[in-house]
Amino acid sequence: MKKILSLILFALSIALVNAQNPRETLVFEKLNLKSIESVIDEQLGKVDKETGALRVKRNEYFKSEANEAGEIALSYLQAKRGLYKLSDNPGDIKIAKTTKSPSGTYVYFEQYVNNIPVFATNFIVYINKENMVTYALNEFRNTATGKEIISIPSVNEYDALEFAKKYLDIKGDLIRVPKTELVYFESMDKGLELAWKINIISMKYKGGWQIFVSASDARIIHAESIAMFANGSGKVFRVNPLVSANVSYGYCCTANNCYLHY
């Protein structure tokens, strides 16, 4: 126990020392992810201004004949496909995870096109103890753009990584092997396009970066620092048993926001 505590304190001390350094690396940031938060309130719930897709539905009372949470959530999406403007292809919606809480179960879905994941998507269906869907949050992106969506990259994985390293002016000193993944990215300037998502951790800038390189012309679509910085002092506490047990505190969280479920 003492050894583990010492390691935690050492890691915190390194983080606090690095936090004192100015974030000069922000010059490389290019934030280009299209927001999907433009909604209006209607009697049915919150509706997307651009597409008319239902985004948030509270006080839903959907009952399915299925008993398993994943099947209940899938039957809900099938029944409400038109309201949420979902794809007709069943393979475009896949369960990412299921989380149980004392009050019910959250089923998380991810969006796919051509069996390739769409970045920054989430569809959350909440099922209460009576196996009834009572809440849904739709953060899927509009893939019905009318333009051809390519699925085969013209730029290979290796070249995309080299373009990302060149953009960040990295010539070496990588802490670990970069992670790459082919995804669809919806940018503010070009819309939905095929891209290489590359996560790089570099010694040079003391932090991690998430870079999106166009799979058609090697253009840098989006670049974001994913390093965590902090100032001040900290304390080490005993492990929270609720967190360890994966117990919900009553909030429904996505990658970008947390919503109080009621």
Secondary structure in CASP SS format (residue, H / E / C, confidence):
PFRMAT SS
TARGET T0000
AUTHOR 0000-0000-0000
METHOD secondary structure of the structure
MODEL  1
M C 1.00
K H 1.00
K H 1.00
I H 1.00
L H 1.00
S H 1.00
L H 1.00
I H 1.00
L H 1.00
F H 1.00
A H 1.00
L H 1.00
S H 1.00
I H 1.00
A H 1.00
L H 1.00
V H 1.00
N H 1.00
A H 1.00
Q C 1.00
N C 1.00
P C 1.00
R C 1.00
E H 1.00
T H 1.00
L H 1.00
V H 1.00
F H 1.00
E C 1.00
K E 1.00
L C 1.00
N C 1.00
L E 1.00
K C 1.00
S C 1.00
I C 1.00
E C 1.00
S C 1.00
V E 1.00
I E 1.00
D E 1.00
E C 1.00
Q C 1.00
L C 1.00
G C 1.00
K E 1.00
V E 1.00
D E 1.00
K C 1.00
E C 1.00
T C 1.00
G C 1.00
A C 1.00
L E 1.00
R E 1.00
V E 1.00
K E 1.00
R C 1.00
N C 1.00
E C 1.00
Y C 1.00
F E 1.00
K E 1.00
S C 1.00
E C 1.00
A C 1.00
N C 1.00
E C 1.00
A H 1.00
G H 1.00
E H 1.00
I H 1.00
A H 1.00
L H 1.00
S H 1.00
Y H 1.00
L H 1.00
Q H 1.00
A H 1.00
K C 1.00
R H 1.00
G H 1.00
L H 1.00
Y H 1.00
K C 1.00
L C 1.00
S C 1.00
D C 1.00
N C 1.00
P H 1.00
G H 1.00
D H 1.00
I E 1.00
K E 1.00
I E 1.00
A E 1.00
K E 1.00
T E 1.00
T E 1.00
K E 1.00
S E 1.00
P C 1.00
S C 1.00
G E 1.00
T E 1.00
Y E 1.00
V E 1.00
Y E 1.00
F E 1.00
E E 1.00
Q E 1.00
Y E 1.00
V E 1.00
N C 1.00
N C 1.00
I E 1.00
P E 1.00
V E 1.00
F C 1.00
A C 1.00
T C 1.00
N C 1.00
F E 1.00
I E 1.00
V E 1.00
Y E 1.00
I E 1.00
N E 1.00
K C 1.00
E C 1.00
N C 1.00
M E 1.00
V E 1.00
T E 1.00
Y E 1.00
A E 1.00
L E 1.00
N E 1.00
E C 1.00
F C 1.00
R C 1.00
N C 1.00
T C 1.00
A C 1.00
T C 1.00
G C 1.00
K C 1.00
E C 1.00
I C 1.00
I C 1.00
S C 1.00
I C 1.00
P C 1.00
S C 1.00
V C 1.00
N C 1.00
E H 1.00
Y H 1.00
D H 1.00
A H 1.00
L H 1.00
E H 1.00
F H 1.00
A H 1.00
K H 1.00
K H 1.00
Y H 1.00
L C 1.00
D C 1.00
I C 1.00
K C 1.00
G C 1.00
D C 1.00
L E 1.00
I C 1.00
R C 1.00
V C 1.00
P C 1.00
K E 1.00
T E 1.00
E E 1.00
L E 1.00
V E 1.00
Y E 1.00
F E 1.00
E E 1.00
S E 1.00
M C 1.00
D C 1.00
K C 1.00
G E 1.00
L E 1.00
E E 1.00
L E 1.00
A E 1.00
W E 1.00
K E 1.00
I E 1.00
N E 1.00
I E 1.00
I E 1.00
S E 1.00
M C 1.00
K C 1.00
Y C 1.00
K C 1.00
G E 1.00
G E 1.00
W E 1.00
Q E 1.00
I E 1.00
F E 1.00
V E 1.00
S E 1.00
A C 1.00
S C 1.00
D C 1.00
A C 1.00
R C 1.00
I E 1.00
I E 1.00
H E 1.00
A E 1.00
E E 1.00
S E 1.00
I C 1.00
A C 1.00
M C 1.00
F C 1.00
A C 1.00
N C 1.00
G C 1.00
S C 1.00
G C 1.00
K C 1.00
V C 1.00
F C 1.00
R C 1.00
V C 1.00
N C 1.00
P H 1.00
L H 1.00
V H 1.00
S H 1.00
A C 1.00
N C 1.00
V C 1.00
S C 1.00
Y C 1.00
G C 1.00
Y E 1.00
C E 1.00
C E 1.00
T C 1.00
A C 1.00
N C 1.00
N C 1.00
C E 1.00
Y E 1.00
L E 1.00
H C 1.00
Y C 1.00
END
